[in-house]
Amino acid sequence: MARPRGLIEVVCQNPDCDYFQKEEGKDIIKRGLDAKTGHQRYYCYHCRKFFMETKGTPLFNKKLTESEIINICKHFVEKNGIRNIERITGHHRDTIGNLLMDIAEHAKQMNGFLIQNVGLSTIECDEFWTFVKKNKRKLSIQAQTQISLAMHGSLPA
C-alpha cells in the first residue's frame, strides 16, 4: 500500500493550467532540488510542468540564500549604503542593487515578509521603502507603484 502524500502548500504557477493558483483540486508533488540554488522543485500533474517554490517572489532566480537576503534587508533598515553593505556582507554591489530592484518590484509581497520573517514594525518598513526610493532613483513604474502600495500611509490599519 502506498503512503499518502504530504501536505504541500504550493499552488501551480503556470498561467495556462486549469488549476493556476487554486488550492482546490491541485495535484502537485515535490520533484527534487534545483542544482544551482538548492530551492525545491515541484511538478503539476494537470499541466505537466515543473516550477520552483520561489517563482513570482523576489527570491526567484537568486543565488543568495534566504538568510543572506534577510541580512541585506536588515542592513538597509539600518540605513547602510550599498557599498557599505558590500563591504560587510562580501557580495558585489551590483548583486545588492539588483536585489534591491527585485525587492522594490515585489514591495507589497515583501512588506509581509519583512514584518513576519525579519521582525520589522510597520514604521521600520516605511523607513525601508523610503530608503529604497532614495537610493534607487531609476525605479521602474511597476516598482514605484508597488512601493506606494506598501508604504505605511496606504496599509490597512
C-alpha positions in Angstrom: 0.0 0.0 0.0 1.4 3.4 -1.0 1.9 6.0 1.7 -0.3 9.2 1.5 1.2 12.4 0.1 2.3 15.1 2.5 0.6 18.4 2.6 2.1 20.8 0.0 1.1 24.5 0.4 2.3 25.5 -3.1 -0.1 26.1 -5.9 0.6 25.8 -9.7 2.5 28.7 -11.2 1.7 28.0 -14.8 -0.9 30.5 -16.2 -2.0 28.0 -18.8 -3.0 25.4 -16.2 -6.7 25.0 -15.2 -5.5 24.9 -11.5 -3.4 28.1 -11.8 -3.1 29.4 -8.2 -6.0 27.3 -7.0 -5.9 25.3 -3.8 -8.9 23.1 -4.6 -8.2 20.0 -6.7 -4.5 20.7 -7.2 -2.2 17.7 -7.8 1.4 18.8 -7.1 4.3 16.8 -5.9 7.9 17.6 -4.9 10.4 16.7 -7.6 14.0 17.3 -6.3 16.0 20.4 -5.8 17.4 22.9 -8.2 21.1 22.3 -8.8 22.1 25.9 -8.8 20.1 27.4 -6.0 19.0 24.4 -3.9 15.4 25.5 -3.9 12.6 22.9 -4.0 11.2 22.0 -7.4 7.5 21.0 -7.9 5.6 19.2 -10.6 2.0 19.8 -11.5 0.2 16.6 -12.8 -2.5 18.7 -14.5 -0.4 20.8 -16.8 2.7 18.5 -16.6 5.1 21.4 -15.9 7.9 21.9 -13.4 8.2 25.1 -11.3 10.2 26.4 -8.4 8.9 27.2 -4.9 10.2 30.8 -5.3 8.5 31.7 -8.6 6.8 35.0 -8.5 8.8 36.2 -5.5 11.9 38.4 -5.1 13.9 35.2 -4.3 13.2 33.7 -7.8 16.4 33.0 -9.8 18.6 34.3 -7.0 21.8 32.6 -5.9 21.6 34.2 -2.5 20.0 32.2 0.4 17.0 33.5 2.3 19.2 34.2 5.3 21.6 36.3 3.2 18.7 38.3 1.8 17.3 38.9 5.3 20.8 40.1 6.4 21.0 42.5 3.5 17.5 43.8 4.3 18.5 44.4 7.9 21.5 46.4 6.7 19.1 48.6 4.6 16.9 49.2 7.6 20.0 50.4 9.5 20.5 52.9 6.6 23.8 51.4 5.4 24.7 52.3 1.8 25.1 49.8 -0.9 28.9 50.0 -0.9 28.9 49.7 2.9 26.7 46.6 2.7 29.1 45.3 0.0 32.0 45.5 2.5 30.0 44.0 5.4 28.4 41.0 3.5 31.1 40.4 0.8 28.5 40.5 -2.0 29.1 42.7 -5.0 27.3 46.0 -5.2 25.6 45.0 -8.5 24.1 42.0 -6.7 22.8 44.1 -3.9 21.5 46.7 -6.3 19.7 44.0 -8.4 18.3 42.5 -5.2 17.0 46.0 -4.2 15.3 46.4 -7.6 13.6 43.0 -7.3 12.5 43.7 -3.8 11.0 47.1 -4.9 9.1 45.3 -7.8 7.6 42.9 -5.2 7.2 45.5 -2.5 3.7 44.6 -1.4 4.6 40.9 -1.0 8.0 41.8 0.6 6.3 44.0 3.2 4.6 41.0 4.8 7.9 39.1 4.5 9.8 41.9 6.3 7.2 42.1 9.1 6.9 38.3 9.7 10.4 36.9 8.9 12.7 39.8 9.6 10.7 41.1 12.6 10.3 44.7 11.5 7.5 47.0 12.6 5.3 48.9 10.0 7.2 52.1 10.7 10.6 50.4 10.1 9.1 49.0 6.8 8.1 52.6 5.9 11.6 53.8 6.6 12.9 50.9 4.5 10.8 51.8 1.5 11.8 55.5 1.8 15.4 54.5 1.8 14.9 52.3 -1.2 13.3 55.1 -3.1 16.1 57.5 -2.2 18.9 55.1 -3.2 17.4 53.8 -6.4 16.4 56.9 -8.4 15.7 55.0 -11.6 13.0 52.6 -10.4 10.6 51.1 -12.9 7.0 52.2 -12.9 6.0 48.8 -11.5 8.4 49.2 -8.6 7.2 52.8 -7.9 3.6 51.5 -7.9 4.4 48.6 -5.6 6.3 50.8 -3.1 3.5 53.3 -3.0 1.1 50.4 -2.1 3.5 49.1 0.6 4.1 52.5 2.3 2.6 52.9 5.7 0.1 55.5 4.6 -1.6 53.0 2.3 -1.5 50.0 4.6 -4.8 48.9 6.2 -4.9 49.8 9.9 
